Amino acid sequence: RSYTNAVGRRREAVARVRLHSAVVTWEGIEVKAGEAYVNLKPIDAYFKDTIAKTTFEEILKSTNTANKYGFTIKVSGGGTKGQMNAVMHGVANAIVELDEK
């Protein structure tokens, strides 16, 4: 398996995160290192505010994983803020899981 699985939750929102160490094709989209797709859209297109992109980049910088992995994320339930927090929780869990391997 070329990816690490993790789940993030916030209230009613659930995010299923896959962290990929190689370039993958996800439902017709090529995902490279340093890219994140949420429900088949780039993260900054799915979450229109800059807070999501900034928070995502801060997580990667603080863990020295920026531009090392690609992320594919499916999120459902809740509102925009809840989904954003669920995604960030899932990304953090994926990084922790990868670190434990």
Backbone as JSON, one array per atom type, in Angstrom:
{
  "sequence": "RSYTNAVGRRREAVARVRLHSAVVTWEGIEVKAGEAYVNLKPIDAYFKDTIAKTTFEEILKSTNTANKYGFTIKVSGGGTKGQMNAVMHGVANAIVELDEK",
  "N": [[0.85, -1.18, 0.0], [0.62, 2.15, -0.9], [-0.01, 4.37, 0.59], [-1.04, 6.24, 3.53], [-3.63, 5.89, 5.78], [-6.12, 7.87, 7.47], [-8.48, 9.26, 9.81], [-10.42, 12.14, 10.45], [-12.34, 14.07, 12.7], [-14.94, 16.42, 13.44], [-17.41, 17.61, 15.28], [-20.23, 17.12, 13.43], [-18.92, 16.58, 11.09], [-16.9, 14.49, 9.02], [-13.77, 13.44, 7.96], [-11.97, 11.62, 5.62], [-8.76, 10.78, 5.16], [-6.04, 10.35, 2.98], [-2.65, 9.92, 2.82], [-0.18, 10.24, 0.53], [2.88, 8.9, -0.62], [3.93, 8.85, -3.1], [3.42, 9.88, -6.54], [0.08, 9.8, -7.47], [-2.92, 8.69, -9.17], [-6.07, 9.86, -8.72], [-9.24, 9.19, -9.1], [-9.1, 10.18, -11.74], [-7.56, 12.46, -11.38], [-4.31, 13.68, -11.16], [-2.27, 13.47, -8.45], [0.26, 15.1, -6.88], [3.27, 15.41, -4.88], [2.99, 17.7, -2.21], [0.51, 18.64, -2.9], [-3.0, 18.92, -2.22], [-6.16, 17.49, -2.31], [-9.58, 17.94, -1.89], [-12.55, 16.31, -1.84], [-12.32, 15.93, -4.64], [-11.45, 18.43, -5.5], [-8.99, 21.04, -5.58], [-7.54, 21.99, -2.43], [-7.66, 24.75, -1.81], [-9.63, 25.57, -3.52], [-11.85, 24.2, -2.68], [-12.23, 24.98, 0.01], [-12.93, 28.15, 0.32], [-11.93, 30.34, 1.78], [-8.84, 31.81, 2.95], [-7.85, 30.84, 5.28], [-7.98, 28.05, 5.58], [-6.09, 27.05, 3.71], [-3.77, 28.29, 4.69], [-3.63, 27.23, 7.31], [-3.35, 24.51, 6.7], [-0.86, 24.55, 5.36], [0.75, 25.43, 7.49], [0.63, 23.25, 9.24], [2.01, 21.33, 7.74], [4.54, 22.57, 7.47], [5.38, 22.78, 10.14], [5.77, 20.14, 10.78], [7.73, 19.33, 9.11], [7.0, 18.19, 6.62], [6.25, 19.36, 4.3], [5.79, 19.5, 0.82], [6.51, 16.82, 0.55], [4.57, 14.88, 0.54], [1.45, 13.87, -0.97], [-2.03, 14.63, -0.65], [-5.18, 13.09, -0.49], [-8.51, 13.67, 0.08], [-11.65, 12.94, 1.45], [-14.54, 14.43, 2.51], [-17.41, 14.84, 4.57], [-20.65, 15.87, 5.81], [-21.7, 18.18, 8.42], [-20.85, 21.74, 8.62], [-19.01, 24.25, 6.74], [-16.83, 25.2, 8.34], [-16.65, 23.16, 10.28], [-16.04, 21.0, 8.59], [-13.57, 21.86, 7.63], [-12.03, 21.83, 9.99], [-12.21, 19.1, 10.58], [-10.81, 18.03, 8.4], [-8.23, 19.08, 8.89], [-7.69, 17.81, 11.31], [-7.69, 15.15, 10.45], [-5.5, 15.2, 8.65], [-3.41, 15.76, 10.41], [-3.57, 13.43, 11.99], [-2.89, 11.53, 10.03], [-0.22, 12.19, 9.52], [0.91, 11.66, 12.03], [0.4, 8.91, 12.18], [1.99, 8.02, 10.03], [4.49, 8.71, 11.02], [4.7, 6.94, 13.12], [5.11, 4.52, 11.87]],
  "CA": [[0.0, 0.0, 0.0], [1.47, 3.33, -1.04], [-0.6, 5.51, 1.29], [-1.39, 6.1, 4.94], [-5.04, 6.25, 6.01], [-6.47, 8.45, 8.76], [-9.8, 9.88, 9.88], [-10.53, 13.31, 11.31], [-13.74, 14.39, 12.99], [-15.28, 17.64, 14.17], [-18.86, 17.63, 15.4], [-20.9, 16.23, 12.48], [-18.08, 16.41, 9.9], [-15.95, 13.38, 9.03], [-12.82, 13.52, 6.84], [-11.14, 10.45, 5.39], [-7.54, 11.34, 4.58], [-4.97, 9.45, 2.54], [-1.37, 10.6, 2.62], [0.52, 9.47, -0.5], [4.3, 9.21, -0.72], [4.28, 8.87, -4.52], [2.4, 10.48, -7.41], [-1.04, 8.87, -7.69], [-4.08, 9.19, -9.9], [-7.25, 9.7, -7.86], [-10.45, 9.46, -9.86], [-8.76, 10.98, -12.91], [-6.73, 13.61, -11.02], [-2.96, 13.32, -10.76], [-1.93, 14.13, -7.19], [1.7, 15.12, -6.68], [3.73, 15.84, -3.56], [2.7, 19.09, -1.9], [-0.85, 18.97, -3.31], [-4.08, 18.34, -1.43], [-7.46, 17.56, -2.96], [-10.71, 17.66, -1.02], [-13.72, 15.98, -2.66], [-11.92, 16.09, -6.05], [-11.09, 19.82, -5.8], [-7.83, 21.5, -4.79], [-7.98, 22.43, -1.1], [-8.0, 26.17, -1.79], [-10.88, 25.76, -4.27], [-12.95, 23.65, -1.87], [-12.39, 25.93, 1.11], [-12.68, 29.42, -0.37], [-11.16, 31.29, 2.59], [-7.41, 31.54, 2.99], [-7.5, 30.24, 6.56], [-7.77, 26.61, 5.39], [-4.81, 26.84, 3.04], [-2.72, 28.71, 5.61], [-3.56, 26.24, 8.39], [-2.81, 23.29, 6.1], [0.57, 24.77, 5.14], [1.41, 25.51, 8.79], [0.76, 21.88, 9.75], [3.08, 20.66, 6.99], [5.82, 23.2, 7.79], [5.78, 22.47, 11.52], [6.15, 18.73, 10.86], [8.74, 19.09, 8.06], [6.45, 17.3, 5.6], [5.85, 20.16, 3.14], [6.27, 19.03, -0.49], [6.95, 15.43, 0.6], [3.43, 13.98, 0.39], [0.2, 14.36, -1.54], [-3.17, 14.28, 0.18], [-6.51, 12.97, -1.07], [-9.4, 13.78, 1.23], [-13.1, 12.96, 1.24], [-15.15, 14.97, 3.72], [-18.86, 14.95, 4.48], [-21.34, 16.26, 7.04], [-21.35, 19.44, 9.06], [-20.7, 22.95, 7.82], [-17.69, 24.51, 6.17], [-15.81, 25.28, 9.41], [-16.51, 21.81, 10.84], [-15.32, 20.19, 7.62], [-12.18, 22.31, 7.61], [-11.38, 21.31, 11.2], [-12.12, 17.64, 10.43], [-9.72, 17.79, 7.46], [-6.96, 19.35, 9.57], [-7.53, 16.74, 12.29], [-7.32, 13.96, 9.68], [-4.15, 15.39, 8.14], [-2.52, 15.59, 11.56], [-3.58, 12.01, 12.33], [-2.13, 10.8, 9.0], [1.2, 12.46, 9.74], [1.28, 10.91, 13.24], [0.41, 7.49, 11.79], [3.18, 7.81, 9.2], [5.65, 8.82, 11.9], [4.76, 5.74, 13.96], [5.49, 3.34, 11.07]],
  "C": [[0.88, 1.24, 0.0], [0.9, 4.56, -0.34], [-0.84, 5.18, 2.75], [-2.79, 6.65, 5.13], [-5.21, 6.9, 7.37], [-7.86, 9.08, 8.66], [-9.73, 11.07, 10.83], [-11.99, 13.63, 11.51], [-13.84, 15.72, 13.72], [-16.79, 17.75, 14.14], [-19.5, 16.66, 14.42], [-20.03, 15.9, 11.25], [-17.09, 15.26, 10.09], [-15.08, 13.5, 7.78], [-12.01, 12.24, 6.79], [-9.93, 10.91, 4.56], [-6.61, 10.21, 4.17], [-3.75, 10.3, 2.23], [-0.55, 9.71, 1.69], [1.98, 9.89, -0.57], [4.78, 9.25, -2.16], [3.16, 9.55, -5.3], [1.34, 9.43, -7.67], [-2.09, 9.53, -8.57], [-5.31, 8.84, -9.07], [-8.47, 10.15, -8.63], [-10.18, 10.43, -11.01], [-7.89, 12.2, -12.63], [-5.36, 13.11, -10.58], [-2.56, 14.15, -9.54], [-0.43, 13.96, -6.95], [2.03, 15.55, -5.25], [3.47, 17.33, -3.38], [1.3, 19.52, -2.28], [-1.85, 18.28, -2.4], [-5.39, 18.55, -2.17], [-8.53, 17.13, -1.97], [-11.93, 17.47, -1.92], [-13.48, 16.34, -4.13], [-11.63, 17.53, -6.46], [-9.83, 20.16, -5.02], [-8.33, 22.13, -3.48], [-8.38, 23.9, -1.08], [-9.23, 26.48, -2.63], [-12.08, 25.25, -3.47], [-13.26, 24.56, -0.69], [-11.98, 27.3, 0.57], [-11.84, 30.41, 0.45], [-9.7, 30.87, 2.68], [-6.98, 30.86, 4.28], [-7.19, 28.75, 6.39], [-6.41, 26.33, 4.77], [-3.65, 27.2, 3.96], [-2.53, 27.69, 6.72], [-2.94, 24.94, 7.88], [-1.29, 23.43, 5.91], [1.34, 24.83, 6.45], [1.62, 24.12, 9.39], [1.93, 21.19, 9.06], [4.45, 21.25, 7.31], [6.3, 22.8, 9.18], [6.21, 21.02, 11.69], [7.2, 18.34, 9.82], [8.26, 18.1, 7.0], [5.98, 18.07, 4.37], [6.53, 19.64, 1.89], [6.84, 17.61, -0.46], [5.81, 14.47, 0.26], [2.28, 14.68, -0.32], [-0.95, 13.87, -0.68], [-4.43, 14.18, -0.66], [-7.48, 12.84, 0.09], [-10.85, 13.75, 0.77], [-13.72, 13.39, 2.56], [-16.65, 15.09, 3.5], [-19.41, 15.37, 5.84], [-20.89, 17.6, 7.56], [-21.31, 20.62, 8.12], [-19.27, 23.12, 7.36], [-16.59, 24.5, 7.24], [-15.57, 23.9, 10.04], [-15.75, 20.9, 9.9], [-13.85, 20.58, 7.57], [-11.42, 21.75, 8.82], [-11.23, 19.79, 11.14], [-10.97, 17.27, 9.49], [-8.38, 17.99, 8.15], [-6.66, 18.27, 10.61], [-7.08, 15.45, 11.59], [-5.91, 14.03, 9.14], [-3.14, 15.18, 9.27], [-2.43, 14.12, 11.97], [-2.79, 11.19, 11.32], [-0.63, 10.98, 9.18], [1.71, 11.7, 10.97], [1.38, 9.42, 12.91], [1.65, 7.14, 10.96], [4.44, 7.82, 10.06], [5.82, 7.58, 12.76], [5.21, 4.5, 13.2], [6.98, 3.17, 10.99]]
}
